[in-house]
Amino acid sequence: MFADLLKLATKTGTVERLMSAIQQRSARYRAADYLEFVTDCLMSLNRNEEAVKMLRESPETRTDIGLLRKLARLELELKDPAASLQTLRQVEQLLPNDWETSKAAGHCLFLLGKPAEAVEEWRRHLSSQTVPRPDGYQLFTEVLIEHKLYPEALEAFAQARQALGNPVQFAEERAGVLEAMGRHEEALDEYLSAMANGMFKIDIFEKLYTYQSSTFNLREKLKSSLATSRALSLKKAMLEVLMRGESASDIPEIASLLDADTPFEELLYERIRQGIAAAPTPFLHTLCLDLIRRDPRRELALKLCRLLLDQPDLSADQVKSAFDAASAAVALEPGPDAKLRAALFVALGHTALERFSDTAAAETLFNKALQPPFPAVAPSAAFDAALWLMRLRAARNEIPAAEAALATASGFVSGKTPPRGPNAEELPVAFQDENGSVSIQDLMLDPEEPLFEGNEGQARLLYETAWLQAQTGDYQKALDALRKLTEEYPESLWMDDGLRLALLITMGSTGSMDGLKVLFEADRLALTGKATEAVPALESLALTASGTPLALDAAAKALLFSETASDTATLMSKLNSFVARHPAHWAVPDLLMLHWRLMRRSNTPVASEVELLKQFVDRFPGDLRSRRARLAIADLLRRSR
């Protein structure tokens, strides 16, 4: 309570008034409390000499440990270590064998130029322990290091190891002392010992990695240690060494670290994931493929497959190799994890559709994610597969089949299916298998329990419903679904997509609806790999609807869909013109990335590439591609030196 009052008084400049009030009411307080309050006020006013005098002259101070400690602290602040030491001796009489008192007394002796007596003071507390304990030696060595008494600290570490019966005790602390003394080779050995017998610490690893030399080869040291110990910390350190080397010849050694060690498998996956997120190098791609092919039944293999397929901006050869490896791994029976397999089927279908424009393969793969037992154990993946099927079938103008797929997705979100019976309506078909059609009902484990739930699922279903209705020209129903999305799920991740679609429908529905039909048809063509066929109609729409938002959208999509159909130089010129005239358009980030891809293909000067990427980073720092752009800038600048 008083601490709060003093803090407020200090902030408002009324400490004198507070101290005066306490002095006027001194009879109401215990003597010790009165001294505590008034001296705190004096210290707040930087009148430490008066506080010391008051404490020295008060008889209550001699029997109160708290007041004595305050007095000792003040005397030390006034640069009077001798007086502080004398006060601390009084504390010892009231509270013997207290480390904080011994530590402060030793510090006073050290300031008085008596380091040997200071060490003995601290050692005396250590000797008072009946049984040697690590915490006692920890306190003793810490205070020695604080006072830069390094030889004494090394001696204490040796004593601790002998007393505790552990030859590697305090390895990290001892390494720090050796490093401070300039004995770097010995320090590195101690750091390695600390890692081998404890946790992996990145700061220790960085020292080992940075300061290795011809006489201290970290890789060889780790290999020697791993021959006698398979400690997780050592394996992680070796993995980090090999990953930083980025040599394809080291891949077998990385694979050999796996064994049957599940924790290390997780570490390896996370390290690869972080590497790909930071800089997706050819080495990481090759490493993933090698680990997948070595043991495709392993859970790690399926996770790496998904990681590769989800990578943006892969070359055609990289996509093909990742797709083939993932297809082989997911087809093996029995699989290690049904959830991972289901998600991988969806990722493969997405890749087949967007990268290869193979609608038949995509449909097959999406349907596999809907086959039992996947919907029961991986409803999220099944939900995703059903919605991709809906979009695929709509793109092929198979509207009834698209509506059936949407109904399938709806069943996963709500968990409710139509009742069975003679008067029941025909259930939507989820997919066809060898035994005939399978309905939503057949996919459910328990009709009372939803297989996929949550606001994001509901919000996405509303958005996808509106998308399909827009494709069929039922714009009012689409807007109604989007209005429901904005009202019921305003925090959803699908809000931005919903608002953009609603704006497109609203702005494009003035007069004739033909323009909207052209735009939506172009999207459907692009989904089935026929984007170039949509370019003439989009360019025509951009001219006929000139000056409208619909025309801008048509012009932007015409540019995006022209990547493989137009002359590179001409397309880059058109991109520059559009971005300059419409800098706030939603497609500008995609257009800039397209421009960068064209630059890489046409051997554009490095300075131009860097300028474009800097523009992207400056304008769109929140875009997920900004990190990759920054890394590309650094790489281009490094190569141009």
N, C-alpha and C positions, 0 to 999 in steps of 0.2 A: 504494500500500500504506500509506504513512504517513498519507495523507489520511484513509483509513478508520479507522486507529488513533486519530487525533486526534478524528475525529467521535465515535467510541465513547467516548473519554475525556471529551469535552465533555459527552456525554449522561449519563455516570455520575459526573461530578465528580472524575475522577482525572487531570486534566491535569498537576498538579504532580508526581504520581508518574511519569507518562510522561516529563516533561521531565527529572526526576532520573535516570531510567534511561538516557536519551540522553546526558546529561552524564557519567555513569559509564562509558559505552562510547564516549566521544568519539574515542578512538584508532582505532576501527574504521571511522569514516566519513571521506570526503573533507571537507576543510575547508569547501567551499562547501555540501555537503549538511548538515553539522553546523549551520552558520549558518542554513540554510533551516529545518531542523527546530526548532531552539530558538526562533528568532524567531516561527515559527508558533505555538508553544506560548505564548509571551509575549503575542502578539496575541490569542489565545483567552482569556487571562486579563485582557485589557484593560490590559496593562502595556506600552503602546506606547513610552513614553519609554525603557524599558530596551532594547526591541528596536532603537530608533534608535541608542542609544548603542553597542550591541553591533556593529551594522553599520558605524557610523562608525569604530570603533576597529579593525576587522578589516582587515588589508591585502588579503585576498582579495576584498573588496567592490569595490575599485577596478578590478579586471579582469573582473568577472562582471556581464554585462548584467542578468541576472535579479535579482541582489541589489541592484544600483543602482536598478532600477525599483521594487523593493519599498521601498527607502529613500526614494525620491522620493515614493512614494505615502503612506508613513507621515508624512513631514514635512508633506505637504499636509494630512493629517488632523489634524495637531497645529497647524494654522493657521500654518505657516511657509513661505509660498510662495517667499520669497527663497532659503531653503536648498534647497527642492525644485527650484527653477530651476537652482541651481548643480550639483545632482546630475544633473539631466537633461543639462546641458552635457557632463558626463563620459560619459553614455550616447552622446551625439552623436559623440564622438571615437571610440568603439568601433563605432558603427553609424550612419554618416551617411545622410542623406536618408530617414529613417524617419518615416512620417506620425504614428504614435502618439506618438513622442517630440516631434515638432514641435507636435502638438495639445496635449499636456500642458504644454509650455514656454510656448506662447501663452496657455494658461489661467492659468498662474502670473503672466505679465505683466499679464493682464487684472485679476487679483486685486490686483496691486500698483498698480493705477490707471494703467496704461499701455496703453489700448486700441489706440492707433495702432501701437505696437510689437508688440502681439499680432497685429494684422492682418498686419503685415509678416512676422512669424514664420510665419504660416500660408501667406501668399502665396509666401514663399521656397520652400516645399516644392512648391507648384504650378508655380513657374517652373523647378524642376529637371527637369520632364518635357520630354524632347526633342520629343515630338509631343503636341499638346493632345488630351486624352482626356476623355470625359464623366465617367468615374469620379473623375478628379482634381478637376474642378469640383464634382462632387456632394459630395465630402468637404469641400471648401473652403466651399461655401455652407451646408452643414449646420452646421458649427462656428460660422459667423457668426450663423446663426439661433438656435442654442442660446444664444449670448451676447447675443441681441436687438440685434445690430448690423444693423438692417434696411436703412438706406441703403447700407451697404457690401455687403449681400447683393444688393440690386437692381443695384448697379454690377457685381458679379461675374456676375450672370445676363446682363447686357448684354454683358459681355466674353466669356462662354461662347458666346453665340449668334453673336457675330461670329467667334470663333476656330474654332468647329465648323461654321460655315456653315449653321446651322439656326435660322431666326427664331422657331420655336415651342419650342425646347429648354427644358426645365424649366418648362413653363407652369403645371403644378399647384403646384410649389414656389413659383414667383413669385407665384401667386395667393394662397397662404397668407400670404406676407409682406405683400402689399398689404392683405389683410384685417386682419392684425394692426396695420397702420398706420392703419386706418380708411378706406382708399381703396376702398370697397366696389364702386363702379361699375367701376373698373379690374379689381378682383379677379374680378368676374363675367365680364368679357370674357376674362380669362386662363383661368378654369375652363372656359368654353365652348371655347376653343382647345385646352385639354388633352383635352377629350372628343372633339373633332373629329379629333384626331391621335393618339388612343390608344384605350384600352378604355373601355367604359361602366362607370362606378363610381357606385353608388347614393348614396354620401355626397356626391360632387360634384353629382350631379343634384339631391339634396335642397337643397343650397345655392342652385343656380340657380333651382329652383322656388320656394323659400321667400322668397328675397330679391329676386325680380323686382319691377319697379316700372313706373311710367309711362314711364320712360326706358330700361328694360331689359325688353322683352316677350320672354319666352323662346320662345314659339311662333313669333313673327315672326323672331327670330334664327335659330332652327332651320330655318325654311322658307327663309331666305336662304342658309344654309350648305348645305342639301340641294340647292339649285339648282346648285351647283358640285361637290358631293361626295355620293356615295351611301354614305358610310361607315356600317358597321353600327352603330357607337356612336351616330351622329346619328339614325339611323332608330329605334333603340331608345328614345332620349330623346324623340323626337317621339311615338312610340307611347305612352309613359308619360304625356306631357302630355295627349294626346287621351283616353286611357283614364280618367284622373282627372277629366276634364271631364264624361264620361258624357252626351254630347249626341248624339242620333240624327243630327243634321246633320253630325257629324264622321265618320260611318261611311265615306262615300266616300273621305275623305282617308286613313283607316286602310287601306282596301283598296288605295289607290294606292301605299302603301309596299311592298306585296308584290313587285311586278315578277316576276322569275324567281329570286328570291333564296331558296334553300333554307334557309340558316342563319336568315334573318329569319323564314321561315315557322315554323320550330321555336320561335323566340322568341315569336312572336305566339300560337301555340297554348298555350305554357306560361303566358304572361301571362293569357290568357283562362281557362285551367284554374285558376290560382291565384285569380283574381277570383271565379270561380263557387264555389270551395271556401270562400272567405272570406265572400262576400255575393252570392248569385245575384240580381242586380238585373234588372229588365226590359230595361235597356240591353244587358247582356251577352247576354241571350236574343235580342234583335233583331239584335245584331252577328253572332252565330253564324249566324242564319238568312240574313242578307244575304250573308255570305261563302260560305255553302254554295250559295246560288242563283246567285251571280256566276260561280262556276266549279266545278260539281258533280263534274267529273272530277278535280279536284285531290285529292291525298292529304289536304291540310288539311281539305277538305270532309267526307271520311269520318270523320276523327278528331273533328271538331266535332259531327257527327251522333251519334256514340257518346257524346260528352260530354253532349249535351243529353238523350239518352234515359236515361242513367244518373242523371240528377238526381232526387232525391226531392222530394216535395211540390210538383210543378209543378201549375199550374191546368189545368183541362180544356182550355181554349183553347191553352195553351202546349204541352201534350202533343200535341194534334192538329196544331199547326203543325210541331212537331219531327218527328212521325211522318211527315207528308206530305213534308217536305223530305228526310228520310232515305230514304224509299221511292223518291223520284224519283232521288236520287243513286246509290243502290246498284243501281238497275236499268240504269244506263248501261253499255254495252259498247263497248270494253273498259274495265275498271276500272283505276284506278292501282295498286292493291295488293290481291292476292287474300286475304291474311290479314285486312286491314281489312274487306273486303267480307264475308268469312265471319263475322267477329265482329259486324258490323253486322246481318247477317241474323238472328243469334241475339238481339241486343238488340231488334230490331224485333219478333221473335216474342214475346219476353218482354213487351214493351210491349203488343202486341195482346192478349195473354192477361190480364195483370194490370190494365191500365188500361181496356181496351175490352171485355174478356170475349168477344173474337172468336176462338173456338176454331178455326174454319176457316182464318182468315187466319194465325193463329199456327202451325198445322200446316204450312201451305204454306211459310211463312218458315223454319221449322226444317228442313224437308226440303230447301230450297234450300242450306242450309249443309252438307248431306250429299251434294250433287251434285259430281262431279268438276269441276275439280281441287281443290276446297276441302279435302276430307279429307286429301289428300296434302300440301298446303302449310300448312294450318291445322288440324292434328289436335285441338288444344285446343278450338277453336270447334266442330268437328264432334262431339267428345265431349260438350260442353255441350249442343249441339242434340239429340243422341240422348237424353240424360237428361231434357231438357225434354219431348221427345216421349213418353217413357215416362210422365212424370207427367200429361201431358195426356190420354193414352189411358187411363190408370188412372182419372183423374177422370171420364171418360165411361164407365167400367166396361167398357172394351175390354181385358180383361186379357191375352188372347193377343197382341194388338198391342203392349201395354205391355211384355210379356216379350221380344218381338222387338226392340223399341227398346233395352231393357236389354242384350240380347245384342250389339247393334250397338255400344253404348258399351263393353262389355267388350272387343270386338275392338280398339278404339282404344288401350286401356290395355295389353293384353298383346301385341298384334301377332301373336297366334297365331290361325289360322283352321282350320276342319276341312278335311281333305284332299279333293281332288276325285277322282272315280272312280265306277265303277258301284255300289259298295257304300257310298259316302259318304252321310252323313245330309244331309237337306235343309238348306241354309244359311238362317239368318234373313234376312228381307228388310229391307234398310235403308230403301228408299223405292221409290215407283213413279214412273217417268218416262214419256215418250212411247213409248219402245221396250219397255216392260214393266218387270218388277221388276229391281232391282239389289241384289245381295247384298253382304255384308261383304267377301267375297273381291275383288269388282270394285272396291272402294274402295281397296285396298292397292297401294302401289307395289312393295314388296318384303315378302313374307310373313315374312322373317327379321328385319325391322327394325320395331319398334313405332312406330306413328305418334304415340302419346302415352304418355309414360312418366313415372315419378316417384312418390314416396310419396303425394303429395297426390291424384294420380289414382286410385291403388289404394284409398286411404282413402275417397275420395268414392264410388267404385264400391261398396264394402262398405256404406256408409251408405245409398245409394240402393237397393241390393238389399234391405236390411232394411226400408226404407220401403215398397217394393212388396209384400214379403211380409206386412207388417203390414196393408196395405190388403186383402189377400186372406184375412186371418184366420189365416195361418200364423205365429203368434206365436213358437213355439219356434225355427223357422228364422231368424226375424228376430233373436231374441236371440243365436243362435249367430253370426250375421254381425257383430252389434255387439260381441260378446265378442272376436272376431277383430280387429276394428278397434282396440279398446282395448289388446289385447296386442301387436299387430304395429306399430301406428302411434300410440303414445301422445303423440307431439309434433305430431300432425296438427292442422290447423285445423278438421277435422271431428269432433274428439274431443267437444267440448261438445254438438254436435248429436246425436252418437251416444249420449252418456250421457243426454241429456234424453229421447230416444226410448226407450231401454232402461228408464229410470225410469217413463215413462208406461205402457209395456206391463206392467211388473212391478207397479206400484201399481194398475193398472186391471184386472188379471187375477184378482182375488179373487172367487170365486164365478162369476157370470154374466159372459160376455164382451160382453153387449149394450151396455154403456156404452162400451167401446172402439170398437165398431162405429159407434155414434152419433157419437163424436168424429172418427173417421177419415172418415166419410161427410160430416160437416160441412166438413172441410178440402177434400174433393174438390169439394163444391158451391161452396165459395168460389173455388176455382181456375177454375171455369167461369163465374164471375159470378153465381152463385145463392146468395150468402152469406145473404141474408135468409130464404131458404127453410129454412135450417138452424137459425135462431134458436129457433123453438118447441121443437124436439127437444132443443137444448142447454139451454134453460131448464128443461125437464122433467127432464133428466138431473141438472142441478144440484140439483133438489129431491129426486129419488128416491135419489140417492147422497150426500145431505147429510152433511157432516163428513168426506168423503174427499178426497184430492188430485184424484181424477178430477172430483169435483163442482166444485172450484175452477177447474180448467182449463176445464170446460164453461161455468161462469159468466163467466170472463174472455173466452172466445171469443164467447159470446153478446153481450157488450158490444161487442167489436171489430166483429162482423158487423152490429151494429144502427146503424151510423153514418148510413145513409141511410133507415132504416126507422122510427126512433123519433123522438118529439118531442125537440127539442134540450134543453130545460130538464130534462125527465125523465131523459134519458140522462146529462146532466152530473151530476145528483144521484146516480144509480146509480154513476157512475164515482168520485165523491168517497167514497161509502160503501165501495166495494170496496177502493180504495187505502188508505183509513184502517184497514180491518179486516185487510187482508192485504198489508202493506208490503213483504214479502220475496218476493212471488210473481214468477215470471219475466216475466209479462205487464205488470207495472206500468209500465216505460218506454214500451211501446206504448200503454197506456191513458192515460198522461199526455200523450203526443203527440196522441192522439185528442181528449182534453179541450181541448187548445190549439186544434186545428182547429175544434172546435165554438165555442170562445170567439170566434175571429175571425169566424165566420159570424153570430154573434148580437150583435155589437157590445158585448161585455163591457167593463167599465171597464178602463183601462190598468193600474191598480194590481193588479187580479186576474190579468191576464195575466202581469205581471212576477213576481208572487208564485209562480205556477205554474211559470214557466220557471226561477226561482231554485231552486225545490225540485228540479226535474229536474237542473240543473247540480250542485247540492250532493250529490245522492244517486247520480248516475250520471256522474261526471266522465270515465270512460273510454269512454262511449257516443259513437259517431261523430256523433250529433246534438247533443252538448253544445256544440260550437263554434257551430253555427247558433243554438242557444238563447241563447248569450252575445251574439251579434251582434243577435239579435232584442230582447234586453233593452236593449242600448245604443240601438238604434233607437227603441224605445218610449219610453225615458226622454228621448231627444232631442226627439221629437215632442210630448211632454207638457209641455215647458217653456214 
